[in-house]
Amino acid sequence: MALWLVPRPPNQFYFKVLVLPELYLILLLCLVFSLLVTWAM
């Protein structure tokens, strides 16, 4: 799969595929953590 992506698509493609899921995951973890903290209080 990674080898199939090597013939250089635009950088936006890599940004969408690789960076955005990580950003959403971090946001989701922060949201869950804040909800747990407020619920514990």
SENU-814232 format. One record per atom (N, C-alpha, C): residue number from 1; residue in one letter; chain; atom name; x, y, z. Coordinates in Angstrom, 3 decimals. Layout:
<node><i>NUM</i><aa>A</aa><ch>A</ch><at>CA</at><xx>X</xx><yy>Y</yy><zz>Z</zz></node>
...
! end
This chain:
<node><i>1</i><aa>M</aa><ch>A</ch><at>N</at><xx>0.835</xx><yy>-1.202</yy><zz>0.000</zz></node>
<node><i>1</i><aa>M</aa><ch>A</ch><at>CA</at><xx>0.000</xx><yy>0.000</yy><zz>0.000</zz></node>
<node><i>1</i><aa>M</aa><ch>A</ch><at>C</at><xx>0.869</xx><yy>1.250</yy><zz>0.000</zz></node>
<node><i>2</i><aa>A</aa><ch>A</ch><at>N</at><xx>1.845</xx><yy>1.289</yy><zz>0.914</zz></node>
<node><i>2</i><aa>A</aa><ch>A</ch><at>CA</at><xx>2.749</xx><yy>2.445</yy><zz>0.964</zz></node>
<node><i>2</i><aa>A</aa><ch>A</ch><at>C</at><xx>3.540</xx><yy>2.564</yy><zz>-0.335</zz></node>
<node><i>3</i><aa>L</aa><ch>A</ch><at>N</at><xx>3.979</xx><yy>1.423</yy><zz>-0.883</zz></node>
<node><i>3</i><aa>L</aa><ch>A</ch><at>CA</at><xx>4.722</xx><yy>1.464</yy><zz>-2.141</zz></node>
<node><i>3</i><aa>L</aa><ch>A</ch><at>C</at><xx>3.842</xx><yy>1.946</yy><zz>-3.280</zz></node>
<node><i>4</i><aa>W</aa><ch>A</ch><at>N</at><xx>2.571</xx><yy>1.622</yy><zz>-3.223</zz></node>
<node><i>4</i><aa>W</aa><ch>A</ch><at>CA</at><xx>1.663</xx><yy>2.068</yy><zz>-4.270</zz></node>
<node><i>4</i><aa>W</aa><ch>A</ch><at>C</at><xx>1.498</xx><yy>3.589</yy><zz>-4.238</zz></node>
<node><i>5</i><aa>L</aa><ch>A</ch><at>N</at><xx>1.637</xx><yy>4.209</yy><zz>-3.069</zz></node>
<node><i>5</i><aa>L</aa><ch>A</ch><at>CA</at><xx>1.476</xx><yy>5.655</yy><zz>-2.955</zz></node>
<node><i>5</i><aa>L</aa><ch>A</ch><at>C</at><xx>2.734</xx><yy>6.432</yy><zz>-3.330</zz></node>
<node><i>6</i><aa>V</aa><ch>A</ch><at>N</at><xx>3.863</xx><yy>5.730</yy><zz>-3.515</zz></node>
<node><i>6</i><aa>V</aa><ch>A</ch><at>CA</at><xx>5.123</xx><yy>6.443</yy><zz>-3.740</zz></node>
<node><i>6</i><aa>V</aa><ch>A</ch><at>C</at><xx>5.129</xx><yy>7.330</yy><zz>-4.992</zz></node>
<node><i>7</i><aa>P</aa><ch>A</ch><at>N</at><xx>4.574</xx><yy>6.923</yy><zz>-6.152</zz></node>
<node><i>7</i><aa>P</aa><ch>A</ch><at>CA</at><xx>4.575</xx><yy>7.851</yy><zz>-7.297</zz></node>
<node><i>7</i><aa>P</aa><ch>A</ch><at>C</at><xx>3.847</xx><yy>9.152</yy><zz>-6.984</zz></node>
<node><i>8</i><aa>R</aa><ch>A</ch><at>N</at><xx>4.622</xx><yy>10.068</yy><zz>-6.579</zz></node>
<node><i>8</i><aa>R</aa><ch>A</ch><at>CA</at><xx>4.383</xx><yy>11.343</yy><zz>-5.923</zz></node>
<node><i>8</i><aa>R</aa><ch>A</ch><at>C</at><xx>3.035</xx><yy>12.047</yy><zz>-6.207</zz></node>
<node><i>9</i><aa>P</aa><ch>A</ch><at>N</at><xx>1.981</xx><yy>11.754</yy><zz>-5.430</zz></node>
<node><i>9</i><aa>P</aa><ch>A</ch><at>CA</at><xx>0.809</xx><yy>12.614</yy><zz>-5.477</zz></node>
<node><i>9</i><aa>P</aa><ch>A</ch><at>C</at><xx>1.110</xx><yy>13.949</yy><zz>-4.803</zz></node>
<node><i>10</i><aa>P</aa><ch>A</ch><at>N</at><xx>0.219</xx><yy>14.933</yy><zz>-4.927</zz></node>
<node><i>10</i><aa>P</aa><ch>A</ch><at>CA</at><xx>0.468</xx><yy>16.212</yy><zz>-4.263</zz></node>
<node><i>10</i><aa>P</aa><ch>A</ch><at>C</at><xx>0.589</xx><yy>16.061</yy><zz>-2.746</zz></node>
<node><i>11</i><aa>N</aa><ch>A</ch><at>N</at><xx>1.261</xx><yy>17.016</yy><zz>-2.139</zz></node>
<node><i>11</i><aa>N</aa><ch>A</ch><at>CA</at><xx>1.479</xx><yy>16.947</yy><zz>-0.692</zz></node>
<node><i>11</i><aa>N</aa><ch>A</ch><at>C</at><xx>0.188</xx><yy>17.000</yy><zz>0.095</zz></node>
<node><i>12</i><aa>Q</aa><ch>A</ch><at>N</at><xx>-0.823</xx><yy>17.662</yy><zz>-0.448</zz></node>
<node><i>12</i><aa>Q</aa><ch>A</ch><at>CA</at><xx>-2.119</xx><yy>17.715</yy><zz>0.247</zz></node>
<node><i>12</i><aa>Q</aa><ch>A</ch><at>C</at><xx>-2.689</xx><yy>16.325</yy><zz>0.468</zz></node>
<node><i>13</i><aa>F</aa><ch>A</ch><at>N</at><xx>-2.413</xx><yy>15.431</yy><zz>-0.474</zz></node>
<node><i>13</i><aa>F</aa><ch>A</ch><at>CA</at><xx>-2.911</xx><yy>14.060</yy><zz>-0.319</zz></node>
<node><i>13</i><aa>F</aa><ch>A</ch><at>C</at><xx>-2.301</xx><yy>13.407</yy><zz>0.913</zz></node>
<node><i>14</i><aa>Y</aa><ch>A</ch><at>N</at><xx>-0.990</xx><yy>13.541</yy><zz>1.053</zz></node>
<node><i>14</i><aa>Y</aa><ch>A</ch><at>CA</at><xx>-0.345</xx><yy>12.983</yy><zz>2.237</zz></node>
<node><i>14</i><aa>Y</aa><ch>A</ch><at>C</at><xx>-0.854</xx><yy>13.664</yy><zz>3.504</zz></node>
<node><i>15</i><aa>F</aa><ch>A</ch><at>N</at><xx>-1.072</xx><yy>14.976</yy><zz>3.426</zz></node>
<node><i>15</i><aa>F</aa><ch>A</ch><at>CA</at><xx>-1.577</xx><yy>15.691</yy><zz>4.592</zz></node>
<node><i>15</i><aa>F</aa><ch>A</ch><at>C</at><xx>-2.941</xx><yy>15.154</yy><zz>5.007</zz></node>
<node><i>16</i><aa>K</aa><ch>A</ch><at>N</at><xx>-3.830</xx><yy>14.963</yy><zz>4.031</zz></node>
<node><i>16</i><aa>K</aa><ch>A</ch><at>CA</at><xx>-5.173</xx><yy>14.481</yy><zz>4.350</zz></node>
<node><i>16</i><aa>K</aa><ch>A</ch><at>C</at><xx>-5.132</xx><yy>13.063</yy><zz>4.907</zz></node>
<node><i>17</i><aa>V</aa><ch>A</ch><at>N</at><xx>-4.305</xx><yy>12.214</yy><zz>4.305</zz></node>
<node><i>17</i><aa>V</aa><ch>A</ch><at>CA</at><xx>-4.332</xx><yy>10.797</yy><zz>4.684</zz></node>
<node><i>17</i><aa>V</aa><ch>A</ch><at>C</at><xx>-3.586</xx><yy>10.537</yy><zz>5.990</zz></node>
<node><i>18</i><aa>L</aa><ch>A</ch><at>N</at><xx>-2.452</xx><yy>11.225</yy><zz>6.181</zz></node>
<node><i>18</i><aa>L</aa><ch>A</ch><at>CA</at><xx>-1.596</xx><yy>10.889</yy><zz>7.322</zz></node>
<node><i>18</i><aa>L</aa><ch>A</ch><at>C</at><xx>-1.811</xx><yy>11.812</yy><zz>8.520</zz></node>
<node><i>19</i><aa>V</aa><ch>A</ch><at>N</at><xx>-1.970</xx><yy>13.114</yy><zz>8.273</zz></node>
<node><i>19</i><aa>V</aa><ch>A</ch><at>CA</at><xx>-1.965</xx><yy>14.072</yy><zz>9.386</zz></node>
<node><i>19</i><aa>V</aa><ch>A</ch><at>C</at><xx>-3.348</xx><yy>14.237</yy><zz>9.983</zz></node>
<node><i>20</i><aa>L</aa><ch>A</ch><at>N</at><xx>-4.376</xx><yy>14.344</yy><zz>9.146</zz></node>
<node><i>20</i><aa>L</aa><ch>A</ch><at>CA</at><xx>-5.708</xx><yy>14.620</yy><zz>9.664</zz></node>
<node><i>20</i><aa>L</aa><ch>A</ch><at>C</at><xx>-6.242</xx><yy>13.544</yy><zz>10.614</zz></node>
<node><i>21</i><aa>P</aa><ch>A</ch><at>N</at><xx>-6.104</xx><yy>12.250</yy><zz>10.314</zz></node>
<node><i>21</i><aa>P</aa><ch>A</ch><at>CA</at><xx>-6.574</xx><yy>11.255</yy><zz>11.288</zz></node>
<node><i>21</i><aa>P</aa><ch>A</ch><at>C</at><xx>-5.896</xx><yy>11.389</yy><zz>12.645</zz></node>
<node><i>22</i><aa>E</aa><ch>A</ch><at>N</at><xx>-4.593</xx><yy>11.702</yy><zz>12.657</zz></node>
<node><i>22</i><aa>E</aa><ch>A</ch><at>CA</at><xx>-3.906</xx><yy>11.875</yy><zz>13.937</zz></node>
<node><i>22</i><aa>E</aa><ch>A</ch><at>C</at><xx>-4.448</xx><yy>13.084</yy><zz>14.689</zz></node>
<node><i>23</i><aa>L</aa><ch>A</ch><at>N</at><xx>-4.712</xx><yy>14.185</yy><zz>13.960</zz></node>
<node><i>23</i><aa>L</aa><ch>A</ch><at>CA</at><xx>-5.266</xx><yy>15.377</yy><zz>14.611</zz></node>
<node><i>23</i><aa>L</aa><ch>A</ch><at>C</at><xx>-6.641</xx><yy>15.075</yy><zz>15.201</zz></node>
<node><i>24</i><aa>Y</aa><ch>A</ch><at>N</at><xx>-7.483</xx><yy>14.369</yy><zz>14.433</zz></node>
<node><i>24</i><aa>Y</aa><ch>A</ch><at>CA</at><xx>-8.804</xx><yy>14.026</yy><zz>14.960</zz></node>
<node><i>24</i><aa>Y</aa><ch>A</ch><at>C</at><xx>-8.699</xx><yy>13.113</yy><zz>16.171</zz></node>
<node><i>25</i><aa>L</aa><ch>A</ch><at>N</at><xx>-7.754</xx><yy>12.188</yy><zz>16.134</zz></node>
<node><i>25</i><aa>L</aa><ch>A</ch><at>CA</at><xx>-7.578</xx><yy>11.287</yy><zz>17.265</zz></node>
<node><i>25</i><aa>L</aa><ch>A</ch><at>C</at><xx>-7.150</xx><yy>12.049</yy><zz>18.515</zz></node>
<node><i>26</i><aa>I</aa><ch>A</ch><at>N</at><xx>-6.219</xx><yy>12.999</yy><zz>18.358</zz></node>
<node><i>26</i><aa>I</aa><ch>A</ch><at>CA</at><xx>-5.772</xx><yy>13.801</yy><zz>19.496</zz></node>
<node><i>26</i><aa>I</aa><ch>A</ch><at>C</at><xx>-6.920</xx><yy>14.634</yy><zz>20.041</zz></node>
<node><i>27</i><aa>L</aa><ch>A</ch><at>N</at><xx>-7.705</xx><yy>15.254</yy><zz>19.152</zz></node>
<node><i>27</i><aa>L</aa><ch>A</ch><at>CA</at><xx>-8.851</xx><yy>16.042</yy><zz>19.597</zz></node>
<node><i>27</i><aa>L</aa><ch>A</ch><at>C</at><xx>-9.852</xx><yy>15.168</yy><zz>20.344</zz></node>
<node><i>28</i><aa>L</aa><ch>A</ch><at>N</at><xx>-10.096</xx><yy>13.979</yy><zz>19.835</zz></node>
<node><i>28</i><aa>L</aa><ch>A</ch><at>CA</at><xx>-11.039</xx><yy>13.077</yy><zz>20.481</zz></node>
<node><i>28</i><aa>L</aa><ch>A</ch><at>C</at><xx>-10.540</xx><yy>12.668</yy><zz>21.866</zz></node>
<node><i>29</i><aa>L</aa><ch>A</ch><at>N</at><xx>-9.245</xx><yy>12.369</yy><zz>21.987</zz></node>
<node><i>29</i><aa>L</aa><ch>A</ch><at>CA</at><xx>-8.690</xx><yy>12.011</yy><zz>23.285</zz></node>
<node><i>29</i><aa>L</aa><ch>A</ch><at>C</at><xx>-8.795</xx><yy>13.164</yy><zz>24.273</zz></node>
<node><i>30</i><aa>C</aa><ch>A</ch><at>N</at><xx>-8.509</xx><yy>14.392</yy><zz>23.800</zz></node>
<node><i>30</i><aa>C</aa><ch>A</ch><at>CA</at><xx>-8.636</xx><yy>15.554</yy><zz>24.687</zz></node>
<node><i>30</i><aa>C</aa><ch>A</ch><at>C</at><xx>-10.071</xx><yy>15.730</yy><zz>25.144</zz></node>
<node><i>31</i><aa>L</aa><ch>A</ch><at>N</at><xx>-11.009</xx><yy>15.538</yy><zz>24.243</zz></node>
<node><i>31</i><aa>L</aa><ch>A</ch><at>CA</at><xx>-12.416</xx><yy>15.685</yy><zz>24.597</zz></node>
<node><i>31</i><aa>L</aa><ch>A</ch><at>C</at><xx>-12.837</xx><yy>14.653</yy><zz>25.631</zz></node>
<node><i>32</i><aa>V</aa><ch>A</ch><at>N</at><xx>-12.457</xx><yy>13.409</yy><zz>25.420</zz></node>
<node><i>32</i><aa>V</aa><ch>A</ch><at>CA</at><xx>-12.802</xx><yy>12.349</yy><zz>26.370</zz></node>
<node><i>32</i><aa>V</aa><ch>A</ch><at>C</at><xx>-12.166</xx><yy>12.613</yy><zz>27.724</zz></node>
<node><i>33</i><aa>F</aa><ch>A</ch><at>N</at><xx>-10.901</xx><yy>13.054</yy><zz>27.703</zz></node>
<node><i>33</i><aa>F</aa><ch>A</ch><at>CA</at><xx>-10.209</xx><yy>13.329</yy><zz>28.958</zz></node>
<node><i>33</i><aa>F</aa><ch>A</ch><at>C</at><xx>-10.884</xx><yy>14.456</yy><zz>29.722</zz></node>
<node><i>34</i><aa>S</aa><ch>A</ch><at>N</at><xx>-11.259</xx><yy>15.531</yy><zz>29.025</zz></node>
<node><i>34</i><aa>S</aa><ch>A</ch><at>CA</at><xx>-11.917</xx><yy>16.650</yy><zz>29.700</zz></node>
<node><i>34</i><aa>S</aa><ch>A</ch><at>C</at><xx>-13.283</xx><yy>16.228</yy><zz>30.245</zz></node>
<node><i>35</i><aa>L</aa><ch>A</ch><at>N</at><xx>-13.993</xx><yy>15.390</yy><zz>29.495</zz></node>
<node><i>35</i><aa>L</aa><ch>A</ch><at>CA</at><xx>-15.271</xx><yy>14.899</yy><zz>30.003</zz></node>
<node><i>35</i><aa>L</aa><ch>A</ch><at>C</at><xx>-15.082</xx><yy>14.055</yy><zz>31.254</zz></node>
<node><i>36</i><aa>L</aa><ch>A</ch><at>N</at><xx>-14.054</xx><yy>13.211</yy><zz>31.260</zz></node>
<node><i>36</i><aa>L</aa><ch>A</ch><at>CA</at><xx>-13.787</xx><yy>12.405</yy><zz>32.453</zz></node>
<node><i>36</i><aa>L</aa><ch>A</ch><at>C</at><xx>-13.426</xx><yy>13.276</yy><zz>33.646</zz></node>
<node><i>37</i><aa>V</aa><ch>A</ch><at>N</at><xx>-12.636</xx><yy>14.311</yy><zz>33.408</zz></node>
<node><i>37</i><aa>V</aa><ch>A</ch><at>CA</at><xx>-12.226</xx><yy>15.199</yy><zz>34.504</zz></node>
<node><i>37</i><aa>V</aa><ch>A</ch><at>C</at><xx>-13.430</xx><yy>15.930</yy><zz>35.077</zz></node>
<node><i>38</i><aa>T</aa><ch>A</ch><at>N</at><xx>-14.283</xx><yy>16.470</yy><zz>34.212</zz></node>
<node><i>38</i><aa>T</aa><ch>A</ch><at>CA</at><xx>-15.458</xx><yy>17.185</yy><zz>34.704</zz></node>
<node><i>38</i><aa>T</aa><ch>A</ch><at>C</at><xx>-16.412</xx><yy>16.227</yy><zz>35.402</zz></node>
<node><i>39</i><aa>W</aa><ch>A</ch><at>N</at><xx>-16.520</xx><yy>14.988</yy><zz>34.920</zz></node>
<node><i>39</i><aa>W</aa><ch>A</ch><at>CA</at><xx>-17.402</xx><yy>14.018</yy><zz>35.563</zz></node>
<node><i>39</i><aa>W</aa><ch>A</ch><at>C</at><xx>-16.854</xx><yy>13.600</yy><zz>36.926</zz></node>
<node><i>40</i><aa>A</aa><ch>A</ch><at>N</at><xx>-15.528</xx><yy>13.511</yy><zz>37.036</zz></node>
<node><i>40</i><aa>A</aa><ch>A</ch><at>CA</at><xx>-14.925</xx><yy>13.130</yy><zz>38.319</zz></node>
<node><i>40</i><aa>A</aa><ch>A</ch><at>C</at><xx>-15.132</xx><yy>14.226</yy><zz>39.362</zz></node>
<node><i>41</i><aa>M</aa><ch>A</ch><at>N</at><xx>-15.130</xx><yy>15.491</yy><zz>38.926</zz></node>
<node><i>41</i><aa>M</aa><ch>A</ch><at>CA</at><xx>-15.402</xx><yy>16.575</yy><zz>39.856</zz></node>
<node><i>41</i><aa>M</aa><ch>A</ch><at>C</at><xx>-16.900</xx><yy>16.623</yy><zz>40.174</zz></node>
! end
